[in-house]
Amino acid sequence: MTIADELNLSELNLDGSHAIAKKGGEAVAYQGRKKAKTTNILPITDANGYILASTGLLAGNHNDAYNLKAHLQVAFKWLKRLGLDISGAYFNADKAFDTKAARKTCFNHGVIPNIDENKRNRKTNKRGRKRLFNQDVYKHRFTSERSFAWIDKFRALLLRFERRAVYFLGAHFIAFAMINLRHVFQQ
C-alpha cells in the first residue's frame, strides 16, 4: 500500500502556521498579533490530512494572503507534476485567503474555491450572483488543523531557532514526510 492509494483529492485544505523565531534569521519579521518575530508557512492537505504541498517560508509581518496567487500557482503545478489529478476538487480556505486573485487561480487550475467570504474586503455589497460556498464541505477543513497539531508536536518547528530559512524549511519537509508515512506503517 502506498500513500497515493490513501489520498482523497476531492478536497484540498489550506491554512497557515506561524512559528516564533527566537534568534531572528532569514524570512523573519515582527508580527503584531503574536507580539514576536515570526515565520509563516502554508501547507496544503488533502481530505484525509496528508500534506501534499507547501509554500516556501514567508516573513511574519505579511498576512496569510500575501503573494498568494504565486504560491498557489507553484503548489498546483507541483501537484500536477506529481501526477495528482486535482481538477474538480474543492479548495477550502478560511476568510484570510479570500482574494480575487486566489479564486481566479483556483478556477484556472480546475479547482473549485470554497473560501468563506471576508466581509472586510468589501466596502459595498457585491453585485451579481453569490459566490460559491459549500458549508458542509468547508466543515471538513479541520483535517488541516489536525495536521498542524501533528506538526506542533515537533518542538523544533514550534519555535524557530535556525537562522537560515533553508534549514527550517527542510525540517518542515521532514515532519511532513513523517506525518504522511505514519499512516502507512500503522496498517
KATA-V719990 format. One record per pair of residues at least 4 apart in sequence whose ideal C-beta (glycine too) atoms are under 8 Angstrom apart, sorted by the first residue. I is the first residue (numbers start at 1). J is the second residue. Records with the same first field share a line. If there is no record, write none. Layout:
BEGIN
I = J ; J
END
This chain:
BEGIN
1 = 5 ; 6 ; 184 ; 187
2 = 6 ; 184
3 = 7 ; 50 ; 180 ; 181 ; 183 ; 184
4 = 84
6 = 48 ; 50 ; 183 ; 184
7 = 46 ; 48 ; 50 ; 52 ; 84
8 = 46 ; 47 ; 48
9 = 46 ; 47 ; 84 ; 85 ; 86 ; 89
10 = 47 ; 88 ; 89 ; 90
11 = 46 ; 47 ; 89 ; 90 ; 91 ; 92 ; 114 ; 137 ; 140
12 = 44 ; 45 ; 46 ; 52 ; 86 ; 89 ; 90 ; 91 ; 92 ; 111
13 = 44 ; 45 ; 46 ; 47 ; 92 ; 93 ; 140 ; 141 ; 143 ; 144
14 = 42 ; 43 ; 44 ; 91 ; 92 ; 93 ; 97 ; 144
15 = 42 ; 43 ; 93 ; 94 ; 141 ; 144 ; 145 ; 148
16 = 40 ; 41 ; 42 ; 64 ; 96
17 = 40 ; 41 ; 42 ; 43 ; 148 ; 151
18 = 31 ; 34 ; 38 ; 39 ; 40 ; 60
19 = 38 ; 39 ; 40 ; 41 ; 157 ; 158 ; 159 ; 160 ; 168
20 = 34 ; 36 ; 37 ; 38 ; 158 ; 159 ; 160
21 = 25 ; 28 ; 36 ; 37 ; 38 ; 39 ; 60 ; 159 ; 160 ; 161
22 = 159 ; 160 ; 161
23 = 160 ; 161 ; 162 ; 163
24 = 28 ; 37 ; 163
25 = 160 ; 162 ; 163 ; 164 ; 165 ; 168
26 = 57 ; 163 ; 164 ; 165
27 = 39 ; 56 ; 57 ; 58 ; 59 ; 165 ; 168
28 = 37 ; 38 ; 39 ; 59 ; 60 ; 160
29 = 37 ; 38 ; 59 ; 60 ; 61 ; 62
30 = 36 ; 37 ; 38 ; 60 ; 61
31 = 35 ; 36 ; 37 ; 38 ; 60 ; 61
34 = 38 ; 60
36 = 60
37 = 60
38 = 60
39 = 57 ; 58 ; 59 ; 60 ; 160 ; 165 ; 168
40 = 57 ; 58 ; 59 ; 60 ; 62 ; 64
41 = 54 ; 55 ; 56 ; 57 ; 58 ; 169 ; 172
42 = 54 ; 55 ; 58 ; 64 ; 71
43 = 51 ; 53 ; 54 ; 55 ; 144 ; 147 ; 148 ; 151 ; 176
44 = 51 ; 52 ; 53 ; 54 ; 75 ; 79
45 = 49 ; 50 ; 51 ; 52 ; 143 ; 144 ; 147
46 = 50 ; 52 ; 143
47 = 140 ; 143
48 = 143 ; 183
49 = 143 ; 144 ; 146 ; 147 ; 179
50 = 147 ; 179 ; 180 ; 183
51 = 147 ; 176 ; 179 ; 180
52 = 79 ; 84
53 = 75 ; 78 ; 79
54 = 75 ; 172 ; 173 ; 176
55 = 71 ; 74 ; 75
56 = 71 ; 165 ; 169
57 = 165 ; 168 ; 169
58 = 62 ; 66 ; 67
62 = 66 ; 67
63 = 96
64 = 68 ; 96 ; 97
65 = 96 ; 97 ; 98 ; 99 ; 102
67 = 71
68 = 72 ; 97 ; 99 ; 101 ; 102 ; 105
69 = 73 ; 99 ; 101 ; 102 ; 104 ; 105
70 = 74
71 = 75
72 = 76 ; 102 ; 105 ; 106 ; 109
73 = 77 ; 105 ; 109
74 = 78
75 = 79
76 = 80 ; 86 ; 105 ; 109 ; 111
77 = 81
78 = 82
79 = 84 ; 86
80 = 84 ; 86 ; 109
86 = 109 ; 110 ; 111
87 = 109 ; 110 ; 111
88 = 110 ; 111 ; 112
89 = 111 ; 112
90 = 111 ; 112 ; 114 ; 134 ; 137
91 = 106 ; 111 ; 112 ; 113 ; 114 ; 115
92 = 114 ; 115 ; 137 ; 138 ; 140 ; 141 ; 144
93 = 97 ; 98 ; 102 ; 113 ; 114 ; 115 ; 116 ; 141
94 = 115 ; 116 ; 141
95 = 115 ; 116 ; 117 ; 118
96 = 118
97 = 102 ; 115
98 = 102 ; 103 ; 115 ; 116 ; 117 ; 118 ; 121
99 = 103 ; 121
100 = 104
101 = 105
102 = 106 ; 113 ; 115
103 = 107 ; 113 ; 115 ; 131
104 = 108
105 = 109
106 = 111 ; 112 ; 113
107 = 111 ; 113
112 = 132
113 = 132
114 = 132 ; 133 ; 134 ; 137 ; 138
115 = 133
116 = 133 ; 138
117 = 131 ; 133
122 = 126
126 = 130 ; 131
133 = 138
134 = 138
135 = 139
136 = 140
141 = 145
142 = 146
143 = 147
144 = 148
145 = 149
146 = 150
147 = 151 ; 179
148 = 152
149 = 153
150 = 175 ; 179
151 = 157 ; 172 ; 175 ; 176 ; 179
152 = 157 ; 158
154 = 158 ; 171 ; 175
155 = 159
156 = 161 ; 171
157 = 168 ; 171 ; 172 ; 175
160 = 168
162 = 167 ; 168 ; 171
164 = 168
165 = 169
166 = 170
167 = 171
168 = 172
169 = 173
170 = 174
171 = 175
172 = 176
173 = 177
174 = 178
175 = 179
176 = 180
177 = 181
178 = 182
180 = 184
181 = 185
182 = 186
183 = 187
END
